[in-house]
Amino acid sequence: MSGKRHVYAFQDGDGKNKHLLGGKGANLCEMTQFGLNVPPGFVITTETCLEYLEETSRGLPEGVMTQVREQMAAVEQATGKGFGDAQNPLLVSVRSGSAMSMPGMMDTILNLGLNADTLQGVFEQTGDARFGYDAYRRFIQLFGKVALNVPDELFDAEFDAVKQKAHVTADVGLSADDLKEISERFLRVFEEHTGRAFPEDPYDQLEIAIKAVFGSWMGKRAVDYRREFNITPEMANGTAVNVCTMVFGNRGDDSATGVAFTRNPGTGENKAVW
């Protein structure tokens, strides 16, 4: 087995080494080590990305998934949840992050770890079937689009068909049953377009997602962006992959997502802005 280190827990990574861990990964490591309330997770290095991209047909470099499993076990222990556990499932986000900020140019997958079994655990945890099915349909579409190039338009057509059938104009008007039907339609779209069933094993999902995020470094959007803004390999070379415990901004009226700055980004004034 390869002895090279490919994966760093947020509590272990060097927060100053953005070339190895990417900007997002390095910052998550630094904030974790400051004692801030960062959801548990880990970073797969930019070096691993470059090694994978040298010959994608070989798959991920030797030892990567072994180290990923080791780190996921630590996240399970920290959260008290299980990756793939039907009663108390751990869901994660899988995000890109290079040394230079490239907003929107690379890929992200949310709610990874959902399947027919873990969905039942989400229902039990939250008591909210609508939320569970909404998370599931979002995951199927994101995973299909990012990992296997299923066109958004195919999913959107099914989504709009159910909205029309339910006589609603806004997404919030869809019921749990409507979202369940959308999820089932999305699974069929995925299978018809890819010729394979949607992966149920969370580690299969994760390995596919890691490869997809690494691959997005050489996607047209990212390449064009680097060319437009003169981002050289010396400035940023490869993307890290950040695997982080999911925190939901759409759980209810008392949850949200946002951006905060410790200084005013326009003036530099030492005043928090959000």
LUMFI-301633 format. One line per 5 residues: number of its first residue (from 1); for each residue x, y, z of N, C-alpha, C. Coordinates in Angstrom, 2 decimals. Example, Ala and Ser with C-alpha at 12.3 -4.5 7.8 and 13.67 -1.06 7.14 Angstrom:
BEGIN
1) 13.19 -5.69 7.80 12.30 -4.50 7.80 13.20 -3.30 7.80 | 12.85 -2.25 7.08 13.67 -1.06 7.14 12.90 0.03 7.87;
//
This chain:
BEGIN
1) 0.84 -1.19 0.00 0.00 0.00 0.00 0.88 1.25 0.00 | 0.44 2.25 -0.72 1.21 3.49 -0.79 1.28 4.14 0.58 | 2.48 4.67 0.93 2.65 5.34 2.20 2.42 6.83 2.11 | 2.12 7.34 0.93 1.93 8.78 0.75 0.65 9.24 1.43 | 0.72 10.39 2.07 -0.47 10.93 2.72 -1.29 11.74 1.73;
6) -2.53 11.31 1.56 -3.44 11.97 0.62 -4.52 12.77 1.33 | -4.80 12.46 2.58 -5.98 12.99 3.27 -5.59 13.56 4.63 | -6.14 14.74 4.93 -5.88 15.40 6.21 -7.21 15.75 6.88 | -7.35 15.37 8.14 -8.50 15.83 8.92 -8.39 17.34 9.14 | -9.53 18.00 9.32 -9.50 19.44 9.54 -8.63 19.80 10.75;
11) -8.58 18.94 11.75 -7.80 19.26 12.94 -6.30 19.02 12.75 | -5.92 18.41 11.62 -4.51 18.06 11.39 -3.83 18.87 10.29 | -4.60 19.38 9.33 -4.01 20.04 8.17 -3.35 21.37 8.50 | -2.37 21.73 7.70 -1.65 23.00 7.86 -2.48 24.12 7.23 | -3.02 24.97 8.07 -3.89 26.04 7.59 -3.19 27.08 6.74;
16) -1.86 27.04 6.69 -1.12 27.99 5.86 -0.77 27.41 4.49 | -0.98 26.12 4.30 -0.55 25.46 3.07 -1.70 25.35 2.07 | -2.04 26.47 1.46 -3.15 26.49 0.51 -2.81 25.76 -0.79 | -1.54 25.66 -1.12 -1.18 24.95 -2.35 -1.44 23.46 -2.21 | -1.34 22.92 -1.02 -1.60 21.50 -0.80 -3.06 21.22 -0.49;
21) -3.69 22.07 0.31 -5.04 21.81 0.81 -6.10 22.68 0.14 | -5.69 23.58 -0.76 -6.65 24.51 -1.35 -7.03 25.59 -0.34 | -7.57 26.68 -0.84 -7.95 27.77 0.05 -9.03 27.38 1.04 | -10.07 26.73 0.55 -11.18 26.34 1.42 -10.71 25.33 2.46 | -9.97 24.31 2.02 -9.51 23.28 2.94 -8.57 23.83 4.00;
26) -7.63 24.68 3.58 -6.69 25.27 4.54 -7.43 26.13 5.56 | -8.41 26.90 5.10 -9.16 27.76 6.02 -10.00 26.94 6.99 | -10.59 25.84 6.51 -11.37 24.97 7.40 -10.47 24.36 8.46 | -9.26 23.96 8.05 -8.30 23.42 9.02 -7.93 24.47 10.06 | -7.64 25.67 9.58 -7.21 26.74 10.50 -8.32 27.09 11.47;
31) -9.56 27.21 10.98 -10.68 27.55 11.87 -10.94 26.44 12.88 | -10.83 25.19 12.44 -11.01 24.07 13.36 -9.98 24.14 14.48 | -8.74 24.41 14.10 -7.66 24.45 15.10 -7.73 25.69 15.99 | -8.45 26.72 15.56 -8.73 27.88 16.42 -9.80 27.55 17.47 | -10.52 26.43 17.25 -11.59 26.06 18.17 -12.96 26.52 17.73;
36) -13.08 27.00 16.49 -14.39 27.41 15.98 -15.25 26.19 15.69 | -16.55 26.41 15.62 -17.50 25.31 15.48 -17.64 24.90 14.01 | -16.61 24.26 13.48 -16.60 23.79 12.09 -17.12 22.35 12.06 | -18.07 22.03 11.19 -18.54 20.65 11.09 -17.37 19.71 10.77 | -17.30 18.55 11.39 -16.16 17.64 11.17 -16.02 17.25 9.70;
41) -14.76 17.09 9.27 -14.51 16.70 7.89 -13.04 16.54 7.62 | -12.70 16.44 6.34 -11.31 16.22 5.95 -11.08 16.72 4.53 | -9.79 16.85 4.17 -9.39 17.37 2.87 -8.55 16.34 2.14 | -8.83 16.14 0.86 -7.99 15.32 -0.01 -7.16 16.30 -0.84 | -5.87 16.10 -0.92 -4.94 17.13 -1.38 -4.96 17.40 -2.88;
46) -4.44 18.58 -3.23 -4.28 18.94 -4.64 -3.28 18.02 -5.34 | -2.27 17.55 -4.61 -1.31 16.61 -5.20 -2.01 15.33 -5.64 | -2.98 14.89 -4.85 -3.75 13.70 -5.21 -4.54 13.95 -6.49 | -5.09 15.16 -6.61 -5.81 15.55 -7.82 -4.91 15.44 -9.04 | -3.73 16.02 -8.97 -2.82 16.01 -10.12 -2.39 14.59 -10.46;
51) -2.16 13.78 -9.44 -1.78 12.39 -9.67 -2.92 11.64 -10.37 | -4.15 11.89 -9.93 -5.31 11.25 -10.56 -5.46 11.70 -12.01 | -5.30 12.99 -12.27 -5.52 13.53 -13.61 -4.46 13.09 -14.61 | -3.30 12.64 -14.13 -2.27 12.15 -15.04 -2.78 10.97 -15.86 | -3.59 10.13 -15.25 -4.15 8.98 -15.97 -5.42 8.54 -15.25;
56) -6.55 9.16 -15.63 -7.80 8.92 -14.92 -8.28 7.48 -15.03 | -7.88 6.79 -16.09 -8.34 5.41 -16.28 -7.85 4.48 -15.17 | -6.79 4.87 -14.47 -6.28 4.04 -13.38 -7.12 4.18 -12.12 | -7.98 5.17 -12.08 -8.74 5.43 -10.87 -7.95 6.27 -9.89 | -8.45 6.40 -8.69 -7.76 7.19 -7.68 -6.43 6.54 -7.31;
61) -5.45 7.35 -6.93 -4.15 6.79 -6.54 -4.29 5.77 -5.41 | -3.33 4.88 -5.36 -3.34 3.82 -4.36 -3.37 4.41 -2.95 | -4.23 3.87 -2.13 -4.30 4.29 -0.73 -5.29 5.39 -0.43 | -5.81 6.07 -1.46 -6.70 7.21 -1.20 -7.96 6.77 -0.47 | -8.66 5.78 -1.01 -9.93 5.40 -0.40 -9.74 4.74 0.96;
66) -8.61 4.09 1.17 -8.32 3.55 2.51 -8.22 4.69 3.52 | -7.49 5.74 3.14 -7.36 6.90 4.02 -8.69 7.63 4.19 | -9.49 7.69 3.13 -10.81 8.31 3.21 -11.67 7.55 4.22 | -11.66 6.23 4.16 -12.44 5.43 5.11 -11.97 5.66 6.55 | -10.67 5.77 6.74 -10.15 6.03 8.08 -10.64 7.38 8.60;
71) -10.61 8.38 7.74 -11.06 9.71 8.17 -12.57 9.75 8.36 | -13.30 9.01 7.54 -14.75 8.97 7.70 -15.13 8.32 9.02 | -14.36 7.32 9.44 -14.61 6.69 10.74 -14.43 7.71 11.86 | -13.45 8.60 11.72 -13.23 9.64 12.72 -14.39 10.64 12.73 | -14.91 10.97 11.54 -16.06 11.87 11.46 -17.28 11.21 12.09;
76) -17.45 9.92 11.85 -18.57 9.19 12.47 -18.48 9.28 13.99 | -17.29 9.09 14.51 -17.09 9.14 15.95 -17.38 10.54 16.49 | -16.95 11.56 15.76 -17.15 12.94 16.20 -18.61 13.36 16.17 | -19.36 12.84 15.21 -20.76 13.25 15.05 -21.75 12.31 15.72 | -21.32 11.09 16.02 -22.24 10.09 16.55 -23.16 9.51 15.51;
81) -22.85 9.75 14.24 -23.65 9.24 13.13 -22.85 8.21 12.34 | -23.55 7.45 11.49 -22.89 6.44 10.68 -23.08 6.69 9.20 | -22.00 6.61 8.44 -22.07 6.80 6.99 -22.72 5.55 6.39 | -23.95 5.70 5.93 -24.71 4.56 5.43 -25.59 3.92 6.47 | -25.62 4.46 7.68 -26.45 3.91 8.76 -27.92 4.27 8.51;
86) -28.77 3.26 8.51 -30.18 3.48 8.18 -30.94 4.19 9.30 | -30.45 4.09 10.54 -31.15 4.72 11.66 -30.64 6.14 11.93 | -29.35 6.34 11.80 -28.76 7.64 12.15 -27.71 8.02 11.11 | -28.15 8.36 9.91 -27.20 8.53 8.79 -26.36 9.79 8.87 | -25.10 9.63 8.49 -24.19 10.76 8.29 -24.23 11.15 6.82;
91) -24.56 12.39 6.54 -24.54 12.91 5.18 -23.42 13.94 5.07 | -22.81 14.02 3.91 -21.67 14.93 3.73 -21.82 15.75 2.45 | -21.10 16.85 2.42 -20.91 17.62 1.18 -19.53 17.30 0.64 | -19.39 17.36 -0.68 -18.11 17.12 -1.34 -17.85 18.34 -2.23 | -16.84 19.13 -1.85 -16.63 20.42 -2.50 -15.20 20.56 -3.02;
96) -15.08 21.33 -4.08 -13.76 21.66 -4.63 -13.12 22.78 -3.83 | -11.86 23.06 -4.11 -11.20 24.19 -3.47 -9.74 24.27 -3.86 | -9.40 25.20 -4.76 -8.01 25.35 -5.19 -7.32 26.45 -4.36 | -6.04 26.63 -4.60 -5.29 27.65 -3.87 -5.80 29.06 -4.17 | -6.33 29.27 -5.37 -6.91 30.55 -5.76 -8.42 30.40 -5.85;
101) -9.16 31.39 -5.40 -10.61 31.34 -5.47 -11.08 31.35 -6.92 | -11.96 30.40 -7.25 -12.54 30.31 -8.60 -14.03 30.07 -8.44 | -14.78 31.07 -7.99 -16.18 30.87 -7.60 -17.05 30.33 -8.73 | -17.71 29.20 -8.44 -18.65 28.63 -9.39 -18.05 27.88 -10.55 | -16.73 27.80 -10.62 -16.09 27.20 -11.79 -15.90 25.69 -11.66;
106) -15.92 25.19 -10.43 -15.75 23.75 -10.22 -16.97 23.21 -9.48 | -16.93 21.94 -9.14 -18.18 21.27 -8.77 -18.31 20.96 -7.29 | -19.57 20.85 -6.87 -19.96 20.54 -5.50 -21.10 19.54 -5.53 | -21.09 18.59 -4.60 -22.20 17.66 -4.44 -22.63 17.70 -2.98 | -23.93 17.88 -2.75 -24.49 17.95 -1.40 -25.32 16.72 -1.08;
111) -25.51 16.47 0.21 -26.40 15.40 0.70 -25.90 14.01 0.35 | -24.59 13.87 0.11 -24.06 12.57 -0.28 -24.16 11.60 0.89 | -24.57 10.38 0.58 -24.83 9.36 1.59 -26.29 8.97 1.64 | -27.13 9.72 0.94 -28.55 9.37 0.88 -28.77 8.20 -0.06 | -29.63 7.29 0.36 -30.11 6.20 -0.48 -31.46 5.76 0.07;
116) -32.02 4.70 -0.45 -33.35 4.27 -0.02 -33.40 3.97 1.47 | -32.31 3.45 2.03 -32.28 3.10 3.45 -32.03 4.32 4.33 | -31.01 5.10 4.01 -30.67 6.24 4.86 -31.74 7.32 4.81 | -32.50 7.36 3.73 -33.61 8.31 3.65 -34.60 8.06 4.78 | -34.82 6.78 5.11 -35.74 6.46 6.21 -35.19 7.01 7.53;
121) -33.87 6.96 7.68 -33.26 7.53 8.88 -33.45 9.03 8.98 | -33.39 9.71 7.84 -33.64 11.16 7.83 -35.07 11.44 8.26 | -36.01 10.63 7.77 -37.41 10.80 8.19 -37.53 10.67 9.71 | -36.86 9.65 10.27 -36.95 9.40 11.71 -36.27 10.51 12.50 | -35.13 10.98 12.01 -34.38 12.03 12.71 -35.15 13.34 12.75;
126) -35.77 13.69 11.63 -36.36 15.02 11.49 -37.87 15.03 11.67 | -38.52 13.88 11.48 -39.97 13.85 11.50 -40.57 14.64 10.35 | -39.81 14.81 9.29 -40.22 15.69 8.20 -39.95 15.01 6.86 | -40.97 14.32 6.35 -40.80 13.59 5.09 -40.55 14.54 3.94 | -41.17 15.71 3.97 -40.98 16.65 2.87 -39.51 17.07 2.78;
131) -38.93 17.39 3.92 -37.51 17.77 3.93 -36.64 16.64 3.40 | -36.94 15.41 3.83 -36.15 14.26 3.40 -36.20 14.05 1.90 | -37.39 14.06 1.34 -37.52 13.85 -0.11 -36.92 15.02 -0.89 | -37.02 16.23 -0.34 -36.43 17.38 -1.02 -34.91 17.24 -1.06 | -34.31 16.81 0.05 -32.86 16.59 0.08 -32.45 15.49 -0.89;
136) -33.27 14.44 -0.96 -32.96 13.29 -1.83 -33.00 13.68 -3.30 | -34.04 14.40 -3.70 -34.15 14.76 -5.13 -33.03 15.73 -5.52 | -32.64 16.61 -4.60 -31.53 17.52 -4.89 -30.23 16.73 -5.08 | -30.02 15.75 -4.21 -28.81 14.93 -4.31 -28.77 14.16 -5.62 | -29.88 13.53 -6.00 -29.90 12.75 -7.24 -29.55 13.63 -8.43;
141) -30.13 14.83 -8.49 -29.87 15.72 -9.62 -28.42 16.21 -9.62 | -27.93 16.66 -8.48 -26.55 17.15 -8.41 -25.55 16.05 -8.74 | -25.76 14.88 -8.16 -24.84 13.76 -8.41 -24.88 13.38 -9.88 | -26.09 13.28 -10.44 -26.21 12.91 -11.85 -25.54 13.91 -12.77 | -25.75 15.20 -12.49 -25.17 16.25 -13.34 -23.65 16.30 -13.21;
146) -23.16 16.36 -11.97 -21.74 16.58 -11.73 -20.92 15.33 -12.02 | -21.40 14.18 -11.54 -20.58 12.97 -11.61 -20.72 12.23 -12.93 | -21.90 12.29 -13.55 -22.11 11.47 -14.74 -22.73 12.23 -15.90 | -22.69 13.56 -15.82 -23.06 14.41 -16.96 -24.50 14.22 -17.44 | -25.40 13.95 -16.52 -26.82 13.90 -16.89 -27.30 15.34 -17.01;
151) -27.84 15.75 -18.17 -28.23 17.15 -18.36 -29.30 17.61 -17.37 | -29.11 18.80 -16.83 -30.10 19.39 -15.93 -31.48 19.42 -16.55 | -31.54 19.64 -17.86 -32.82 19.80 -18.54 -33.71 18.56 -18.38 | -33.10 17.39 -18.32 -33.89 16.16 -18.16 -34.55 16.11 -16.79 | -33.81 16.52 -15.77 -34.40 16.57 -14.43 -35.44 17.68 -14.34;
156) -35.11 18.84 -14.90 -36.01 19.98 -14.81 -37.36 19.69 -15.47 | -37.34 18.94 -16.56 -38.59 18.61 -17.25 -39.49 17.76 -16.35 | -38.90 16.81 -15.63 -39.69 15.98 -14.72 -40.19 16.79 -13.53 | -39.35 17.67 -13.03 -39.74 18.53 -11.91 -40.93 19.41 -12.29 | -40.83 20.02 -13.46 -41.91 20.90 -13.91 -43.19 20.13 -14.18;
161) -43.06 18.89 -14.65 -44.24 18.07 -14.92 -45.01 17.78 -13.63 | -44.29 17.51 -12.55 -44.96 17.24 -11.28 -45.57 18.52 -10.72 | -44.90 19.65 -10.87 -45.48 20.92 -10.42 -46.78 21.21 -11.17 | -46.76 20.96 -12.46 -47.97 21.19 -13.26 -49.09 20.25 -12.82 | -48.74 19.01 -12.59 -49.72 18.01 -12.15 -50.31 18.38 -10.79;
166) -49.48 18.96 -9.92 -49.92 19.33 -8.58 -50.59 20.70 -8.54 | -50.60 21.40 -9.69 -51.21 22.73 -9.80 -50.55 23.73 -8.85 | -49.21 23.71 -8.81 -48.48 24.69 -8.00 -47.50 25.43 -8.90 | -47.23 26.67 -8.55 -46.29 27.46 -9.33 -44.95 27.63 -8.62 | -44.97 27.61 -7.28 -43.75 27.76 -6.49 -43.32 26.41 -5.93;
171) -42.01 26.20 -5.84 -41.49 24.93 -5.33 -41.98 24.64 -3.92 | -42.16 25.68 -3.11 -42.58 25.48 -1.72 -43.98 24.90 -1.63 | -44.74 24.97 -2.72 -46.08 24.41 -2.73 -46.13 22.91 -2.93 | -45.00 22.31 -3.24 -44.95 20.86 -3.44 -45.02 20.13 -2.10 | -45.82 19.07 -2.07 -45.98 18.27 -0.85 -44.90 17.20 -0.78;
176) -44.88 16.48 0.35 -43.95 15.36 0.49 -44.20 14.31 -0.58 | -45.47 14.03 -0.86 -45.79 13.04 -1.90 -45.32 13.51 -3.27 | -45.46 14.81 -3.54 -44.97 15.35 -4.82 -43.46 15.17 -4.93 | -42.75 15.47 -3.86 -41.29 15.36 -3.89 -40.84 13.90 -3.94 | -41.63 13.03 -3.35 -41.34 11.59 -3.48 -41.45 11.17 -4.94;
181) -42.51 11.62 -5.61 -42.67 11.29 -7.03 -41.52 11.87 -7.86 | -41.12 13.10 -7.54 -40.00 13.71 -8.26 -38.73 12.88 -8.06 | -38.48 12.44 -6.85 -37.30 11.60 -6.58 -37.33 10.33 -7.41 | -38.49 9.69 -7.48 -38.62 8.46 -8.27 -38.40 8.74 -9.76 | -38.92 9.85 -10.23 -38.71 10.22 -11.63 -37.23 10.51 -11.90;
186) -36.59 11.18 -10.96 -35.16 11.50 -11.13 -34.32 10.23 -11.18 | -34.66 9.24 -10.37 -33.92 7.97 -10.40 -34.06 7.30 -11.76 | -35.25 7.39 -12.35 -35.46 6.81 -13.69 -34.66 7.59 -14.73 | -34.65 8.91 -14.63 -33.86 9.73 -15.56 -32.39 9.33 -15.48 | -31.89 9.19 -14.27 -30.49 8.81 -14.07 -30.20 7.47 -14.75;
191) -31.05 6.49 -14.50 -30.80 5.15 -15.04 -30.92 5.13 -16.56 | -31.92 5.83 -17.09 -32.10 5.84 -18.55 -30.94 6.54 -19.25 | -30.41 7.60 -18.64 -29.34 8.37 -19.30 -27.98 7.70 -19.15 | -27.74 7.06 -18.01 -26.42 6.49 -17.75 -26.33 5.00 -18.06 | -27.49 4.33 -18.13 -27.48 2.89 -18.35 -27.12 2.10 -17.11;
196) -27.18 2.75 -15.94 -26.86 2.07 -14.68 -27.79 2.58 -13.59 | -28.01 1.75 -12.59 -28.83 2.17 -11.46 -28.08 3.20 -10.63 | -28.82 4.04 -9.95 -28.21 5.02 -9.06 -27.45 4.28 -7.96 | -26.20 4.65 -7.68 -25.41 3.90 -6.68 -26.01 4.04 -5.28 | -26.20 2.91 -4.63 -26.76 2.90 -3.29 -25.69 2.91 -2.20;
201) -24.53 2.32 -2.48 -23.47 2.25 -1.48 -22.85 3.64 -1.29 | -22.88 4.19 -0.07 -22.35 5.54 0.14 -20.87 5.69 -0.24 | -20.07 4.64 -0.04 -18.66 4.75 -0.42 -18.47 4.73 -1.93 | -19.35 4.04 -2.64 -19.33 4.13 -4.11 -19.68 5.56 -4.53 | -20.72 6.12 -3.91 -21.10 7.50 -4.20 -19.92 8.44 -3.96;
206) -19.25 8.25 -2.83 -18.16 9.16 -2.45 -16.98 9.06 -3.41 | -16.60 7.85 -3.78 -15.48 7.69 -4.70 -15.78 8.33 -6.05 | -17.00 8.12 -6.55 -17.39 8.73 -7.82 -17.37 10.25 -7.71 | -17.86 10.77 -6.58 -17.90 12.22 -6.38 -16.50 12.82 -6.30 | -15.58 12.15 -5.62 -14.20 12.65 -5.52 -13.58 12.74 -6.91;
211) -13.77 11.71 -7.71 -13.23 11.72 -9.07 -13.84 12.87 -9.88 | -15.14 13.09 -9.71 -15.82 14.14 -10.47 -15.29 15.52 -10.09 | -15.09 15.76 -8.80 -14.58 17.07 -8.37 -13.14 17.26 -8.86 | -12.32 16.23 -8.75 -10.97 16.33 -9.32 -11.04 16.64 -10.81 | -11.92 15.94 -11.52 -12.05 16.14 -12.96 -12.49 17.53 -13.33;
216) -13.25 18.18 -12.44 -13.75 19.53 -12.76 -12.62 20.56 -12.84 | -11.43 20.22 -12.30 -10.28 21.12 -12.45 -9.94 21.34 -13.91 | -10.16 20.32 -14.74 -9.87 20.43 -16.16 -11.13 20.63 -16.99 | -12.25 20.93 -16.33 -13.47 21.25 -17.05 -13.34 22.57 -17.80 | -14.15 22.76 -18.82 -14.03 23.95 -19.67 -14.17 25.25 -18.87;
221) -15.16 25.30 -17.97 -15.36 26.53 -17.19 -14.11 26.89 -16.41 | -13.53 25.88 -15.73 -12.36 26.14 -14.89 -11.14 26.53 -15.72 | -10.94 25.83 -16.84 -9.80 26.14 -17.70 -9.94 27.54 -18.28 | -11.13 27.88 -18.77 -11.36 29.21 -19.32 -11.16 30.30 -18.26 | -11.61 30.03 -17.04 -11.47 31.01 -15.96 -10.00 31.25 -15.65;
226) -9.22 30.19 -15.57 -7.79 30.35 -15.27 -7.09 31.12 -16.38 | -7.49 30.85 -17.61 -6.89 31.56 -18.74 -7.29 33.05 -18.69 | -8.56 33.32 -18.43 -9.06 34.70 -18.42 -8.37 35.54 -17.33 | -8.14 34.93 -16.17 -7.59 35.69 -15.04 -6.11 35.38 -14.80 | -5.48 34.76 -15.80 -4.03 34.52 -15.76 -3.58 33.79 -14.49;
231) -4.34 32.76 -14.13 -3.97 31.94 -12.97 -3.04 30.84 -13.45 | -1.78 30.94 -13.08 -0.76 30.00 -13.54 -0.66 28.81 -12.59 | -0.01 27.71 -13.03 0.19 26.57 -12.13 0.95 26.93 -10.86 | 1.81 27.95 -10.94 2.53 28.38 -9.75 1.59 29.01 -8.73 | 0.48 29.57 -9.21 -0.49 30.20 -8.33 -1.49 29.20 -7.78;
236) -1.90 28.26 -8.61 -2.87 27.23 -8.20 -2.75 26.07 -9.17 | -2.53 24.88 -8.65 -2.37 23.71 -9.51 -3.14 22.54 -8.91 | -4.26 22.23 -9.53 -5.12 21.17 -9.01 -6.09 21.69 -7.97 | -7.14 20.92 -7.73 -8.09 21.27 -6.68 -8.05 20.22 -5.58 | -8.22 20.68 -4.36 -8.44 19.76 -3.25 -9.91 19.36 -3.26;
241) -10.23 18.31 -2.52 -11.62 17.92 -2.29 -11.89 18.00 -0.79 | -12.91 18.75 -0.43 -13.29 18.92 0.97 -14.55 18.11 1.26 | -14.44 17.17 2.17 -15.57 16.34 2.57 -15.97 16.77 3.97 | -17.19 17.28 4.11 -17.61 17.94 5.35 -19.01 17.49 5.74 | -19.22 17.29 7.03 -20.55 16.94 7.53 -21.58 17.97 7.05;
246) -22.70 17.47 6.54 -23.74 18.37 6.04 -24.37 19.17 7.18 | -24.56 20.45 6.93 -25.36 21.33 7.76 -26.40 21.95 6.84 | -27.66 21.87 7.23 -28.74 22.25 6.31 -29.21 23.68 6.55 | -29.28 24.43 5.46 -29.83 25.78 5.54 -31.30 25.83 5.21 | -31.88 24.68 4.83 -33.29 24.65 4.44 -34.10 23.74 5.35;
251) -33.62 23.55 6.59 -34.27 22.61 7.50 -35.62 23.14 7.98 | -35.76 24.46 8.05 -37.01 25.06 8.52 -36.87 26.56 8.58 | -37.85 27.22 9.18 -37.84 28.68 9.24 -36.72 29.23 10.12 | -36.15 28.37 10.98 -35.09 28.84 11.87 -33.70 28.43 11.39 | -33.58 28.05 10.11 -32.27 27.73 9.55 -32.04 28.53 8.28;
256) -30.77 28.78 7.99 -30.44 29.58 6.80 -28.96 29.40 6.49 | -28.55 29.90 5.34 -27.14 29.94 5.00 -26.77 31.39 4.67 | -25.50 31.70 4.80 -25.08 33.06 4.50 -23.57 33.16 4.45 | -23.09 34.36 4.22 -21.66 34.64 4.16 -21.35 35.75 5.17 | -20.28 35.55 5.93 -19.85 36.57 6.90 -18.39 36.92 6.66;
261) -18.05 38.17 6.90 -16.67 38.64 6.78 -16.24 39.22 8.13 | -15.01 38.92 8.55 -14.50 39.51 9.79 -14.04 40.94 9.59 | -13.83 41.32 8.32 -13.55 42.71 7.96 -14.42 43.09 6.77 | -14.65 44.37 6.62 -15.37 44.85 5.45 -14.54 44.55 4.20 | -15.05 43.72 3.27 -14.24 43.34 2.11 -14.00 44.48 1.14;
266) -14.81 45.53 1.22 -14.63 46.65 0.31 -13.64 47.68 0.81 | -13.66 47.92 2.13 -12.83 48.99 2.70 -11.69 48.48 3.57 | -11.79 47.23 4.02 -10.78 46.70 4.94 -11.03 47.06 6.38 | -12.10 47.81 6.66 -12.41 48.22 8.03 -12.57 46.99 8.92 | -12.01 47.06 10.13 -12.06 45.94 11.07 -13.43 45.89 11.74;
271) -14.41 45.49 10.95 -15.78 45.43 11.42 -16.47 44.26 10.72 | -17.14 43.43 11.49 -17.80 42.25 10.92 -18.93 42.66 9.99 | -19.04 41.94 8.89 -20.09 42.20 7.90 -20.73 40.87 7.54 | -22.07 40.83 7.51 -22.76 39.61 7.06 -24.08 39.96 6.42;
//
